[in-house]
Amino acid sequence: MHLTNLFMVSLNIILLALVVIGVAASSSSDRKTSDFRPVDQVIHDAIKDGAFPGAVILIASKDGIMYQNAYGSHTYSASAPSMRLSTLFDLASVTKVIATTTAVAQLYQKKILDLDMKVGGMFPEFNNHGKDIITLRHLLLHNSGFKPDPVPGFHTQTFGCPESAKKHPQLSFSCLSQIYDGIMNQPLMNPVGAKYVYSDLSMMTAHLMIGRATKIHNLVSESDLRKDCPTGQRGEEACYYEAYVRKYVLQSLNLKVSGFLPPHSEWSNCAPAWNETGSYRHELIQGFVSDPNSYANGGIMGHAGLFSTTGETFEVLKAWMYQAPGEDYISEATAKLFSTVANVTQSSRALGWDTNSDGYGSCGHLSPSTFLHLGYTGTQVCNDPERGIITMLFTNRVYPTAENTKIGKVRSNFNDAVLCSLEKKYCE
């Protein structure tokens, strides 16, 4: 080849490489310098509209946090503490994925739990009312046949926990054995596997399986257990479940404040839930779990009870999305298995996680492969593997009343505002 032609070819290759590098750099730079005012506006408007008194949000990619902010206050009072990045939130049903599903995924990787193992193989007393064929997979997909909630509720006077008869029931473990029996003897509302019904009972059962496996395989020592959590009785699985989550899910990521049962010193830093003046606890719920069934069980259960900040929850989501800190925590294969829709003809559910597969939902126009979960208190996590981004919206929409449902539209608007900020799409 002529030297001049060779030079021109080489020059073109170099220029093309520079263009590619420039596009990549520009894309990365655009994300770092994105204008997140559309996100701010959605949250400010929601607070003004009374959807919630305050919120903390976080938007991240594999490179780290792109934007985080705190808005509003703990309550609507002018003297209320401001929301901060360090505010602790009652995650409600986000507990199902951050604590329970993560624990199941890890034990699945360790070949300690199998998705198709039958609950009754671990708990023979569970094999009644046609429940003998229920597997761990059924629990995670919410198609086990359970009702949405236990009947009667474990917190009700009809069920009969010792504390429930009091005007101000104390948070205690006095009902562990009775609630254990209640879970074991629950009847079904549908044939196993036939229909999707979102059920807290599924994750209540799953947490018992995690606890039993933890004890059988000596995954925690006696010193790892909470001193106040009684063992040697039915329902002790809650104690082992909590110890496993604390040791392997939270502390292995060096999380400092996340966990069940925040210490009293942290209560004032917790976003308050509803002001429960009419029933059960008859007081403002702040610093202890709002879910009444979890409360009746001492504040530790697989469906609700975990407290965390946006920053610390992000560390767990990083492990699911980017395998940080490594494959031993959650491998890429495990993350893919657990976050992929299992049966599109039945529901949008993956294993433990929900997905955005139905299209425009709580995660807005994030991709259909987005895996997510919502919490009753006003929490939400969305993980979009196609875009490689994580969005988090933590609010206390239940203050002062859990009947406030204005957050529904805010959830999707928030995620569309993220896309407006990053991609100039879905801007309104």
C-alpha positions in Angstrom: 0.0 0.0 0.0 1.2 3.5 -0.8 2.6 5.4 2.2 0.1 8.2 1.7 -2.8 5.8 1.6 -1.5 3.9 4.6 -1.2 7.2 6.5 -4.8 8.2 5.6 -6.2 4.8 6.7 -4.3 5.0 10.0 -5.5 8.5 10.5 -9.1 7.5 9.9 -8.8 4.6 12.4 -7.4 7.0 15.0 -10.1 9.5 14.4 -12.8 6.9 14.6 -11.4 5.6 17.9 -11.4 9.2 19.2 -15.0 9.6 18.2 -16.0 6.4 19.9 -14.1 7.4 23.0 -15.6 10.8 22.8 -19.1 9.5 22.7 -18.5 7.2 25.6 -16.9 10.0 27.6 -19.7 12.3 26.6 -22.3 9.8 27.8 -20.6 9.3 31.1 -20.1 13.0 31.5 -23.7 13.7 30.6 -24.8 11.5 33.5 -22.5 13.1 35.9 -23.6 16.6 35.0 -27.3 15.9 34.4 -29.7 18.5 35.5 -31.9 16.8 38.1 -34.3 19.7 38.6 -37.2 17.7 37.0 -36.7 15.2 39.9 -36.7 18.0 42.5 -39.9 19.5 41.0 -41.8 16.2 41.2 -40.9 15.8 44.9 -41.6 19.4 45.8 -45.0 19.2 44.0 -45.8 16.0 45.8 -45.1 17.5 49.2 -47.1 20.6 48.3 -50.0 18.3 47.3 -49.9 16.4 50.6 -48.7 13.1 49.2 -46.2 12.9 52.0 -44.5 15.3 54.4 -40.9 14.4 53.3 -38.8 12.2 51.1 -35.2 11.1 50.5 -34.2 10.0 46.9 -31.2 8.4 45.4 -30.2 7.8 41.7 -27.2 5.8 40.9 -25.3 3.9 38.2 -22.4 1.4 38.3 -20.0 4.4 38.7 -21.8 5.4 42.0 -24.4 7.8 43.2 -25.3 10.4 40.6 -27.8 12.3 42.7 -29.3 12.2 46.1 -31.4 14.7 48.0 -33.7 15.1 51.0 -36.9 17.1 51.0 -39.5 18.2 53.5 -39.9 17.2 57.1 -40.8 14.2 59.3 -44.3 15.7 59.6 -46.4 18.6 58.4 -45.6 20.6 61.6 -43.5 23.7 61.1 -41.2 22.6 64.0 -40.7 19.0 62.7 -37.2 17.8 62.0 -36.1 18.0 58.4 -35.6 14.9 56.3 -31.9 14.1 55.9 -29.9 11.7 53.9 -29.3 9.8 57.2 -33.0 9.5 58.0 -34.1 5.9 58.8 -37.2 4.6 57.1 -39.4 1.7 58.0 -39.0 -0.2 54.7 -42.3 -2.2 55.1 -42.5 -4.7 52.2 -39.2 -3.7 50.8 -38.0 -5.9 53.6 -39.1 -8.8 51.4 -36.3 -8.2 48.9 -33.6 -6.4 50.9 -33.6 -8.9 53.8 -35.6 -12.1 52.9 -35.0 -12.5 49.2 -31.4 -11.6 49.5 -31.0 -14.2 52.3 -32.7 -16.8 50.2 -30.6 -16.0 47.2 -27.4 -16.4 49.2 -28.6 -19.7 50.7 -29.5 -20.9 47.3 -26.0 -20.1 46.1 -24.6 -22.0 49.0 -26.8 -25.0 48.0 -28.4 -24.9 51.5 -31.9 -24.0 50.2 -33.4 -25.3 47.0 -36.2 -23.4 45.2 -38.2 -26.6 44.8 -37.8 -27.9 48.3 -41.1 -28.3 50.0 -41.9 -26.3 53.1 -43.3 -29.4 54.7 -40.0 -31.2 54.3 -38.6 -28.7 56.8 -41.7 -28.2 58.9 -43.9 -31.4 59.0 -46.6 -29.6 60.9 -47.1 -27.3 57.9 -48.6 -30.2 55.9 -52.3 -29.5 56.4 -55.1 -27.9 54.4 -53.4 -29.1 51.1 -50.2 -27.2 51.8 -47.9 -30.3 51.6 -46.9 -29.4 48.0 -46.0 -25.8 48.6 -42.3 -25.1 47.7 -40.0 -22.2 48.4 -40.5 -21.2 44.8 -44.2 -20.8 45.3 -43.6 -18.6 48.3 -41.3 -16.3 46.4 -43.7 -16.1 43.4 -46.7 -15.4 45.7 -48.7 -18.3 44.1 -48.7 -20.6 47.1 -52.5 -20.3 47.5 -52.3 -18.3 50.7 -54.6 -15.4 51.5 -53.0 -12.0 51.4 -52.8 -11.8 55.2 -53.3 -14.2 58.1 -56.9 -14.6 59.3 -57.3 -13.6 62.0 -54.5 -11.1 62.1 -51.8 -12.0 64.5 -52.1 -8.6 66.2 -55.9 -8.9 66.8 -57.5 -9.7 70.1 -59.2 -12.6 68.4 -55.9 -14.3 67.7 -54.9 -13.8 71.3 -51.3 -12.7 71.7 -50.7 -11.7 75.3 -49.9 -8.0 74.5 -52.9 -7.5 72.1 -55.3 -7.2 75.0 -53.5 -4.0 76.2 -54.3 -0.5 75.1 -50.5 0.0 74.5 -49.2 -3.4 73.6 -45.4 -3.6 74.1 -43.0 -4.8 71.4 -42.1 -8.2 72.7 -41.3 -11.8 71.7 -44.1 -13.2 73.9 -46.1 -14.5 71.0 -43.4 -16.2 68.9 -44.7 -19.7 69.4 -48.4 -18.8 69.0 -47.6 -17.0 65.7 -45.5 -19.9 64.5 -48.5 -22.2 65.1 -50.7 -19.7 63.3 -48.5 -19.8 60.2 -48.3 -23.6 60.2 -52.1 -23.9 60.4 -53.1 -21.3 57.8 -55.6 -22.6 55.3 -55.4 -21.8 51.6 -57.7 -19.7 49.4 -56.5 -21.1 46.0 -55.0 -24.3 44.7 -51.2 -24.3 45.0 -49.6 -22.6 42.0 -52.9 -21.8 40.3 -53.1 -18.1 40.9 -51.0 -15.1 41.9 -52.1 -13.4 45.1 -49.6 -11.1 46.8 -49.3 -12.5 50.3 -47.5 -11.5 53.4 -47.9 -15.1 54.6 -45.6 -16.3 51.9 -42.7 -14.2 53.2 -43.6 -15.0 56.8 -43.2 -18.7 55.9 -39.9 -18.0 54.0 -38.3 -16.3 57.0 -39.0 -19.4 59.1 -37.2 -21.5 56.4 -34.2 -19.2 56.5 -34.1 -19.3 60.3 -34.4 -23.1 60.4 -31.7 -23.5 57.7 -29.4 -21.1 59.6 -29.7 -23.1 62.8 -29.3 -26.5 61.2 -26.2 -25.5 59.3 -24.6 -23.6 62.2 -24.4 -20.4 60.1 -24.5 -18.2 63.2 -23.2 -18.8 66.7 -25.0 -18.2 70.0 -23.2 -15.0 70.4 -24.6 -13.8 67.1 -28.2 -14.1 68.4 -29.9 -11.1 70.0 -29.8 -11.5 73.8 -33.6 -10.6 74.0 -34.7 -13.1 71.4 -35.8 -16.4 73.0 -34.6 -19.7 71.5 -35.5 -23.2 72.4 -39.2 -22.8 71.6 -41.5 -22.8 68.5 -40.9 -19.7 66.5 -37.2 -19.4 67.5 -36.5 -19.3 63.7 -37.2 -15.5 63.8 -34.1 -15.1 66.1 -31.9 -17.1 63.7 -33.4 -15.3 60.6 -32.6 -11.9 62.2 -29.1 -13.0 63.0 -28.5 -14.3 59.5 -29.7 -11.1 57.9 -27.7 -9.0 60.2 -24.5 -10.9 59.7 -24.5 -12.0 56.1 -26.8 -9.4 54.4 -26.1 -6.2 56.3 -22.8 -6.4 58.2 -21.0 -8.1 55.4 -21.5 -4.9 53.5 -20.4 -2.8 56.5 -23.8 -1.3 57.0 -24.0 0.5 60.3 -27.6 1.5 61.0 -29.8 -0.9 58.9 -31.6 -3.7 60.7 -34.6 -4.9 62.6 -35.5 -3.2 65.9 -33.6 0.1 65.8 -32.2 1.1 69.2 -34.2 3.7 71.1 -31.4 6.2 70.5 -32.3 6.1 66.8 -36.0 6.5 67.1 -36.0 10.3 66.7 -34.0 9.8 63.4 -36.7 7.5 62.0 -39.4 8.9 59.7 -42.7 8.6 61.6 -45.4 6.4 60.2 -49.1 6.9 60.9 -50.6 8.3 64.1 -52.4 5.2 65.2 -54.9 6.6 67.6 -57.9 4.5 66.9 -56.7 0.9 67.1 -54.0 -1.5 68.4 -51.1 0.6 69.6 -52.9 3.9 70.1 -49.8 6.1 69.6 -47.6 7.7 67.0 -45.6 5.0 65.3 -41.9 6.1 65.1 -38.8 3.9 65.5 -40.7 0.6 65.7 -42.3 -1.4 62.9 -45.6 -0.1 61.6 -46.8 -3.5 60.2 -49.0 -4.9 63.0 -48.3 -8.6 62.3 -44.6 -8.0 62.4 -45.0 -6.0 65.6 -46.9 -8.8 67.3 -44.0 -11.1 66.4 -41.5 -8.8 68.2 -40.7 -6.7 65.2 -38.8 -9.4 63.2 -40.5 -11.0 60.3 -39.8 -11.8 56.6 -42.4 -9.5 55.1 -41.8 -6.3 57.1 -39.7 -4.8 59.9 -36.4 -3.8 58.4 -35.2 -0.2 58.8 -32.6 1.5 56.6 -31.4 4.7 54.9 -31.3 5.2 51.2 -27.5 5.1 51.3 -27.3 1.8 53.0 -30.1 0.2 51.0 -28.2 1.2 47.9 -25.3 -1.0 49.0 -27.5 -4.0 48.9 -29.0 -3.0 45.5 -25.4 -2.6 44.2 -24.8 -6.2 44.9 -27.9 -7.3 43.0 -27.2 -5.0 40.0 -23.5 -4.9 39.7 -22.2 -7.8 41.9 -20.5 -5.4 44.3 -18.6 -6.3 46.4 -18.3 -9.7 44.6 -19.9 -12.9 43.3 -19.9 -14.5 46.8 -22.6 -12.1 48.0 -24.9 -12.4 45.0 -23.6 -13.8 41.8 -24.6 -12.5 38.3 -26.3 -15.8 37.5 -28.3 -15.8 40.8 -29.3 -12.1 40.3 -30.5 -12.9 36.8 -32.5 -15.9 38.0 -34.2 -14.1 40.8 -35.0 -10.9 38.9 -36.5 -12.4 35.8 -40.2 -12.8 35.4 -41.1 -16.5 36.0 -44.5 -16.8 34.4 -45.7 -13.8 32.3 -49.1 -15.4 31.9 -49.7 -15.4 35.6 -48.0 -12.2 36.9 -45.1 -9.8 36.6 -43.4 -11.4 39.5 -39.9 -12.7 39.7 -38.5 -14.6 42.7 -39.2 -12.3 45.5 -39.0 -9.3 43.3 -41.7 -7.7 41.2 -40.8 -6.4 37.7 -41.8 -3.6 35.3 -42.8 -6.2 32.7 -46.4 -5.0 32.4 -45.1 -1.7 31.0 -45.7 1.7 32.5 -46.0 1.1 36.3 -44.6 2.3 39.6 -41.1 2.6 38.0 -42.5 4.7 35.1 -40.9 4.2 31.8 -37.9 2.3 33.1 -37.3 -0.8 31.0 -39.6 -3.9 31.3 -36.7 -5.8 32.8 -36.5 -3.5 35.8 -36.9 -5.4 39.0 -38.4 -3.6 41.9 -40.4 -3.6 45.1 -42.7 -1.2 46.9 -43.3 -0.7 50.6 -46.6 0.2 52.2 -45.0 3.1 54.2 -44.1 4.9 51.0 -40.8 3.2 50.0 -39.7 2.1 46.6 -36.6 0.6 44.8 -36.2 0.2 41.1 -33.3 -1.5 39.3 -33.0 -1.1 35.6 -30.4 -3.6 34.2 -30.8 -2.3 30.6 -29.9 1.3 31.6 -27.7 0.2 34.5 -29.4 2.6 36.9 -30.9 2.3 40.3 -33.6 4.7 41.6 -34.9 4.9 45.1 -37.8 6.9 46.6 -38.2 6.7 50.3 -41.2 8.6 51.8 -43.4 8.4 54.9 -46.6 8.8 52.9 -48.5 7.0 55.7 -48.1 10.1 58.0 -50.5 11.1 59.5 -52.8 8.4 58.0 -52.2 5.3 56.1 -55.3 6.0 54.0 -53.4 8.7 52.0 -52.8 7.1 48.6 -51.6 10.2 46.6 -48.1 8.6 46.2 -49.4 6.3 43.5 -48.8 8.7 40.6 -45.7 10.2 42.3 -43.9 6.9 42.1 -44.1 6.8 38.3 -43.6 10.5 37.8 -40.4 10.4 39.9 -38.9 7.7 37.6 -40.0 9.5 34.5 -38.3 12.6 35.9 -35.1 10.6 36.3 -35.3 9.7 32.6 -36.0 13.3 31.7 -32.9 14.3 33.6 -30.6 11.6 32.2 -32.0 11.1 28.6 -34.3 14.1 28.0 -37.1 11.6 27.6 -40.6 11.6 29.1 -40.3 15.2 30.2 -43.7 16.8 30.9 
